[in-house]
């Protein structure tokens, strides 16, 4: 397993970038805009991690700016921790056997979400290309929120 990023929702992207980049000293290494989903993702790296982060190798902070939402209730601005895994089906099966609810099953062979006992969301992402969809995951429904 490899730690990838921590996601934080922000209400004002420019204000947040000023804080994280201009004041704290992080650097923007990637940006993705999704017009259909109406959001922007900005990935930030610490100075020592910039080159590795540009290759998606070092942990980053993901700022998520939802274009239509500018205020978040207490705790809603923290999004999730993300980890890359060698075999998403094996990891989800092992977690499920240990009693962990798979809130968003890996139907696509690429992504799943679980929550910690304190309700912190954890995103699991398949390393490399997605695995071929297979049961029981392909038809599994979401459970709760993530």
C-alpha positions as a LaTeX table, in Angstrom:
\begin{tabular}{lrrr}
\hline
Residue & $x$ (\AA) & $y$ (\AA) & $z$ (\AA) \\
\hline
Unk1 & 0.00 & 0.00 & 0.00 \\
Unk2 & 1.23 & 3.52 & $-0.78$ \\
Unk3 & $-0.14$ & 6.71 & 0.76 \\
Unk4 & $-1.32$ & 9.07 & $-2.01$ \\
Unk5 & $-3.11$ & 12.15 & $-0.74$ \\
Unk6 & $-5.36$ & 13.85 & 1.79 \\
Unk7 & $-8.38$ & 15.67 & 0.36 \\
Unk8 & $-9.72$ & 18.92 & 1.80 \\
Unk9 & $-12.79$ & 20.73 & 0.44 \\
Unk10 & $-12.30$ & 24.47 & 0.10 \\
Unk11 & $-14.89$ & 27.23 & $-0.28$ \\
Unk12 & $-12.59$ & 29.79 & $-1.95$ \\
Unk13 & $-9.87$ & 28.25 & $-4.12$ \\
Unk14 & $-7.83$ & 31.45 & $-4.50$ \\
Unk15 & $-7.83$ & 32.11 & $-0.75$ \\
Unk16 & $-6.82$ & 28.50 & $-0.06$ \\
Unk17 & $-4.04$ & 28.53 & $-2.67$ \\
Unk18 & $-2.72$ & 31.78 & $-1.16$ \\
Unk19 & $-2.58$ & 30.09 & 2.26 \\
Unk20 & $-1.10$ & 26.77 & 1.18 \\
Unk21 & 1.29 & 28.10 & $-1.49$ \\
Unk22 & 2.19 & 31.70 & $-0.68$ \\
Unk23 & 2.19 & 31.41 & 3.10 \\
Unk24 & 2.82 & 27.73 & 3.91 \\
Unk25 & 5.20 & 27.18 & 0.97 \\
Unk26 & 3.58 & 24.25 & $-0.88$ \\
Unk27 & 3.62 & 24.08 & $-4.70$ \\
Unk28 & 0.84 & 23.22 & $-7.12$ \\
Unk29 & 1.88 & 20.11 & $-9.04$ \\
Unk30 & $-1.37$ & 19.09 & $-10.79$ \\
Unk31 & $-4.79$ & 20.52 & $-11.54$ \\
Unk32 & $-7.92$ & 18.96 & $-12.96$ \\
Unk33 & $-11.14$ & 20.77 & $-13.84$ \\
Unk34 & $-14.35$ & 18.83 & $-14.34$ \\
Unk35 & $-17.08$ & 20.93 & $-15.94$ \\
Unk36 & $-19.67$ & 18.14 & $-15.84$ \\
Unk37 & $-19.09$ & 17.54 & $-12.11$ \\
Unk38 & $-18.56$ & 21.28 & $-11.51$ \\
Unk39 & $-15.38$ & 20.95 & $-9.47$ \\
Unk40 & $-11.66$ & 21.65 & $-9.59$ \\
Unk41 & $-8.97$ & 19.48 & $-7.99$ \\
Unk42 & $-5.60$ & 21.03 & $-7.17$ \\
Unk43 & $-2.76$ & 18.85 & $-5.87$ \\
Unk44 & $-0.08$ & 20.47 & $-3.70$ \\
Unk45 & 3.32 & 19.11 & $-2.65$ \\
Unk46 & 5.91 & 20.08 & $-0.09$ \\
Unk47 & 9.13 & 21.54 & $-1.55$ \\
Unk48 & 11.15 & 18.35 & $-1.04$ \\
Unk49 & 8.44 & 16.27 & $-2.77$ \\
Unk50 & 7.72 & 18.38 & $-5.87$ \\
Unk51 & 9.47 & 16.31 & $-8.54$ \\
Unk52 & 8.24 & 13.00 & $-7.16$ \\
Unk53 & 4.70 & 14.38 & $-6.75$ \\
Unk54 & 4.64 & 15.51 & $-10.39$ \\
Unk55 & 5.11 & 11.86 & $-11.28$ \\
Unk56 & 2.30 & 10.99 & $-8.79$ \\
Unk57 & 4.84 & 9.44 & $-6.46$ \\
Unk58 & 4.91 & 11.61 & $-3.34$ \\
Unk59 & 1.97 & 12.26 & $-1.04$ \\
Unk60 & 0.04 & 15.44 & $-1.78$ \\
Unk61 & $-2.77$ & 17.55 & $-0.41$ \\
Unk62 & $-5.76$ & 17.57 & $-2.76$ \\
Unk63 & $-7.80$ & 20.77 & $-2.58$ \\
Unk64 & $-11.31$ & 20.10 & $-3.89$ \\
Unk65 & $-13.22$ & 23.18 & $-4.96$ \\
Unk66 & $-16.89$ & 22.44 & $-5.67$ \\
Unk67 & $-18.00$ & 25.34 & $-7.84$ \\
Unk68 & $-21.48$ & 25.57 & $-6.32$ \\
Unk69 & $-20.62$ & 25.06 & $-2.64$ \\
Unk70 & $-18.73$ & 27.65 & $-0.64$ \\
Unk71 & $-19.40$ & 26.79 & 3.00 \\
Unk72 & $-19.10$ & 23.47 & 4.77 \\
Unk73 & $-20.62$ & 22.33 & 8.05 \\
Unk74 & $-18.25$ & 21.32 & 10.82 \\
Unk75 & $-15.94$ & 18.58 & 9.62 \\
Unk76 & $-17.43$ & 18.41 & 6.10 \\
Unk77 & $-14.41$ & 20.18 & 4.60 \\
Unk78 & $-12.11$ & 17.25 & 5.39 \\
Unk79 & $-12.52$ & 14.76 & 2.61 \\
Unk80 & $-10.48$ & 11.55 & 2.78 \\
Unk81 & $-7.12$ & 9.82 & 2.91 \\
Unk82 & $-6.11$ & 7.93 & $-0.23$ \\
Unk83 & $-3.96$ & 4.83 & $-0.68$ \\
Unk84 & $-2.86$ & 2.95 & $-3.81$ \\
Unk85 & $-3.12$ & $-0.83$ & $-3.43$ \\
Unk86 & $-1.73$ & $-3.77$ & $-5.43$ \\
Unk87 & $-5.05$ & $-5.65$ & $-5.63$ \\
Unk88 & $-8.18$ & $-3.71$ & $-4.72$ \\
Unk89 & $-10.33$ & $-6.86$ & $-4.65$ \\
Unk90 & $-7.98$ & $-8.64$ & $-2.23$ \\
Unk91 & $-7.75$ & $-5.61$ & 0.06 \\
Unk92 & $-11.52$ & $-5.07$ & 0.12 \\
Unk93 & $-12.10$ & $-8.78$ & 0.77 \\
Unk94 & $-9.61$ & $-8.76$ & 3.65 \\
Unk95 & $-11.18$ & $-5.62$ & 5.14 \\
Unk96 & $-14.67$ & $-7.04$ & 4.78 \\
Unk97 & $-13.64$ & $-10.29$ & 6.52 \\
Unk98 & $-12.31$ & $-8.15$ & 9.38 \\
Unk99 & $-15.74$ & $-6.55$ & 9.76 \\
Unk100 & $-15.12$ & $-3.34$ & 7.82 \\
Unk101 & $-18.06$ & $-2.07$ & 5.74 \\
Unk102 & $-17.11$ & $-1.41$ & 2.12 \\
Unk103 & $-19.11$ & 1.80 & 1.69 \\
Unk104 & $-18.30$ & 2.20 & $-2.01$ \\
Unk105 & $-17.38$ & $-1.20$ & $-3.45$ \\
Unk106 & $-14.77$ & $-1.46$ & $-6.23$ \\
Unk107 & $-17.35$ & $-2.18$ & $-8.95$ \\
Unk108 & $-15.04$ & $-0.65$ & $-11.57$ \\
Unk109 & $-11.91$ & $-2.49$ & $-10.40$ \\
Unk110 & $-10.39$ & 0.90 & $-9.65$ \\
Unk111 & $-11.81$ & 2.66 & $-6.59$ \\
Unk112 & $-13.40$ & 1.82 & $-3.25$ \\
Unk113 & $-14.18$ & 3.71 & $-0.04$ \\
Unk114 & $-14.27$ & 2.55 & 3.56 \\
Unk115 & $-14.51$ & 4.48 & 6.83 \\
Unk116 & $-12.50$ & 4.26 & 10.02 \\
Unk117 & $-14.25$ & 3.63 & 13.35 \\
Unk118 & $-14.24$ & 7.44 & 13.75 \\
Unk119 & $-15.93$ & 7.92 & 10.35 \\
Unk120 & $-12.83$ & 9.18 & 8.49 \\
Unk121 & $-13.14$ & 8.19 & 4.83 \\
Unk122 & $-10.37$ & 6.21 & 3.17 \\
Unk123 & $-10.17$ & 5.92 & $-0.60$ \\
Unk124 & $-8.51$ & 2.82 & $-2.01$ \\
Unk125 & $-7.24$ & 3.08 & $-5.59$ \\
Unk126 & $-5.96$ & 0.23 & $-7.72$ \\
Unk127 & $-2.31$ & 0.73 & $-8.74$ \\
Unk128 & $-1.92$ & 0.99 & $-12.50$ \\
Unk129 & $-4.84$ & 0.07 & $-14.71$ \\
Unk130 & $-8.19$ & $-0.92$ & $-13.20$ \\
Unk131 & $-8.78$ & $-4.63$ & $-12.72$ \\
Unk132 & $-11.49$ & $-6.30$ & $-14.77$ \\
Unk133 & $-14.85$ & $-5.98$ & $-12.99$ \\
Unk134 & $-15.78$ & $-9.17$ & $-11.15$ \\
Unk135 & $-18.26$ & $-10.45$ & $-8.61$ \\
Unk136 & $-19.15$ & $-10.03$ & $-5.86$ \\
Unk137 & $-17.92$ & $-6.48$ & $-6.35$ \\
Unk138 & $-19.35$ & $-5.67$ & $-9.79$ \\
Unk139 & $-22.94$ & $-5.80$ & $-8.55$ \\
Unk140 & $-22.35$ & $-4.63$ & $-4.96$ \\
Unk141 & $-24.33$ & $-1.59$ & $-3.86$ \\
Unk142 & $-23.10$ & 1.41 & $-1.90$ \\
Unk143 & $-23.63$ & 1.19 & 1.85 \\
Unk144 & $-24.04$ & 4.41 & 3.80 \\
Unk145 & $-21.87$ & 7.40 & 3.00 \\
Unk146 & $-18.17$ & 7.84 & 2.49 \\
\hline
\end{tabular}
